[in-house]
Amino acid sequence: MIAVTSVSPTHKNGDIQLKALESWRDHGFKVYCFQSPKEVEFLKPHYPEWVNWIPTHRTGEKQFKAPYVHINAFIDWAKDNTDSFLLINSDIVMKSTPERMKEIYEQSHKGLIVFNRWDYQQGNEANAKRYDWGMDAFIFHKSFYQIYPQSPYVMGQTWWDFWIPYRTVIESINIMRVEDKAMWHLEHPIQYNGAEWMHMVKYFQWENNFFPELSKRPQRINDLALAKITNAFNKTKGLLK
């Protein structure tokens, strides 16, 4: 099993990313981190040898404030390297079992597998709540790598987590949400700003010709896209074992 991500050199929650990567490894995943060459040079000494670093220039550095890696860089790499993979945000700690994750992973031929995170505050895990307004991890299968066009979406910014399932739905491929409490996230202040969010919602709307009459109501676009994704989840309940 393969897990791919891009870590943040300036994450708000300190060493949570290392804990996250360790949790993936402990569940049986081989871990790959995609970063700009300069970030690889900076980060590599601070991580264990089992982390595999993939230097890439396919970043949004000219568009955003940092060299966030394009989502298509992960997918295109997978085309040449693996039949399936888990794409996951770098601060998501996996809490399941290796057996269960393998069972889920091996069902990726049925469609896109989606995980919502469970948000918690430090020392208050008992009150964790599922975050339904975004998605943090996806398992892809090679049979639909080709459906995602080249785009400006990047890990570390907004809308990529809507774009992936939305594109899958409009291509008439199943999207299946994992109901297990498998992915956990320690809450922290957001790391993007409103202008960046607005830029990406406008691109999403243009790319998908999505309710153009709502161009002045971006939050409504967000709500409608999420509703379409949620409706697709409801149609596939029971498909994922």
N, C-alpha and C positions, 0 to 999 in steps of 0.2 A: 504494500500500500504506500502511496506517495502523497505527501502534504506539501503544498507550495504556499508561500506567503512573501511579504516584504515587511521587514521590521522598521520601526521608526527610531532614528538615533536620538530623538528628544521626546520620548513618550512620557505622558503625565504620571504614569504609575510605576516609575522606576524599573525594577527587575521583573515586572509581571510578564514581559515578553519571553524572557528566558524560562520562566516557570511554564508558560504556555507551550513553548517548543518542547520542553522536557515531557510535558503531559502527552503530546502527540507521539513522541518517540516511545513512551511507555505503553502506548496503546497499539504499537506495532507499525507506526508510520516512519518512512524515511523522509527526512525533512530537507526541503530546498528553500533557500532565501534568495529572491531576486532583488538586486540593488544596483545603483549606479556604481561604476568602478571605484570612485572615490569613497563611497559609503562602504563597499566591501573592504577596502583597505583600512578604514576606520573601525568597522564593527568586528571583523573576523577575530582579532586578538581577544575580544571580550566574550566569545562564545565557544562552546566545546567543539572538538574536532569532528564530531558526528554531524554537525550542521554543514550542509553542502551549499556553497555560495555560487550564484549564477550572475556574473556581471552583465549588465545590459545598458545600452544607451536609449532603449525604448521607454523614455520617461516623459512626464509632463512638465519638466523644469521650466520651459518657456511659457507655459500656460498658467502654472500654479507657483506657489512660493518655494517649492522643493522638488527634487527629482522623484516624484511619485511614479511607480511603475504602471505602465499601461496594462489593462486587463488582457488585451490581445497578446501581449508578450508571454503571459502564462499559457494561454490556450495554444498559441503557435508553437511554443516549446514542446507542449504535450503531444502535438501532432507527430513529432519525430522521436518521442522518447517514452511514451506510456499509453496504454489502452484506457486508463482512467486515472483520475486524480482528485484530491480534495484541495480546493482553493479556500483559504481561511484567513481571517484577520489575525494579526500577529499577537493580539492580547487576549485571545479566547482560550481559556483553559478547558481541556477535555476531561470530563468526568463520566466515564462509562466503564466498559471492560474491553480488552482486546478482542474477545470473542464477539461481543455485540457490534463493535465497530466494523469488524471484518464481515459480519452478516449484513450490515447495512451497505457497506462498500460494494459488496458483490452483487447488489441489486441495481447498480447504476445503469445497466442495460435497459431497464424499464423506463428511464427518463431522468430528468435532472432531480437530484436529491438536495433538499434545502434544509438548513438548520437555522432556527431562530435562537438567539442567545438568551440566557437567563441572567438578568442584571441583579447584582447584590451590592450592598455596602459593606465595608470592612467590618468583620465581626458580627455581621447580621445575615449570614447565609440562609437562615431559616425563613426569612421573608423575601427570598429571591422571587422576581417576577419575570415572566417571559416578555421579551421586547418584540412586539408585533409590528412595529413601524419601520423595520429594516431587517436585513438578513446578513449573517456574518460568515456563513460557510456553505459551500456547494460541492457536491460530488458530480463530476462530469464523466461521460462515457464517450469513447472515440466516435461512436455512430452519429454524434451531433456536434462535434467540434466545429464543423464547417458552417454552422448557421449563424455565427456571430461575426458581423462585418467589422472591419477595422474602424476604430472609434477613439474618441479622446478620453474615455472613462479610465480612471486610475484608482488603484488601491490607496486608501488614505484620504480620499475625497468622497464626494456624495454621488448618488444616483447609479453607481455601478451595480449596487446590490438590487436595485429595481430593474435595471436594464437587462441583466442576465435572465431572470425568470420571465420578464415580459417578452423578450425575444424568443424564448423557448415556447411560451404559450402561443404566440402568433404563428409559430412554425408547426403548430399542432402536435407538439411533443409533451408528454406528461411532465408535470412538476409535482413532486411529492415532499411534503413536510414531515420531518422526523419529530415525533411527539415526545421522545425521551428527553429528559433533562441532561443532555449530553454536553452542551456548550455553555460555559459560565464566563461572566464578564464582570470585573470589578469596575463600578461606576467611576467616571472621571469627567472633568469639563470637556466639552466638545473641542475638537481640534481643527475646525474649519469655520469660515465666516459666512455671513448671509449672502454676500456678493458672489462668493464661489458657488454656493448652493443655487442661487438664481441663474448663474451662467449655465450650469449643467441641466437644470430643469428646462430651460429654453432650448438647449440642444436636444434633449430627449423629445420634447414636443415637436421640434422641427424634423428630426430624424424619422419619427414614427407617424408624422401627420396626426398627432394626437390632440383631438379637440382644439383646433386652431382658434375657435371663437373664445376660448378661455385664456388667451395669451396674457391678459391682465389679471388673471387670478391663479397664480402659480401654486398656491396651496391646494386649490381644487384639483389641479392636474395631479399633484401628489396623491390626493385621496382617491381619485378615480383609477390611477394606475395600480395602487395598492389593492383596491377593491377587485380589479380584474385578476390580479395575482392570487388573492385570497379565494376568490370564486374557483379558480383552477385547483387550488389545494383541496377545496371541499369536494370536488369531483373525483379526486384520486384517493380519498380516505379509504384505508383498507388495502390499497395496492402494495404499499410498503410494509413488509412483515417485520 
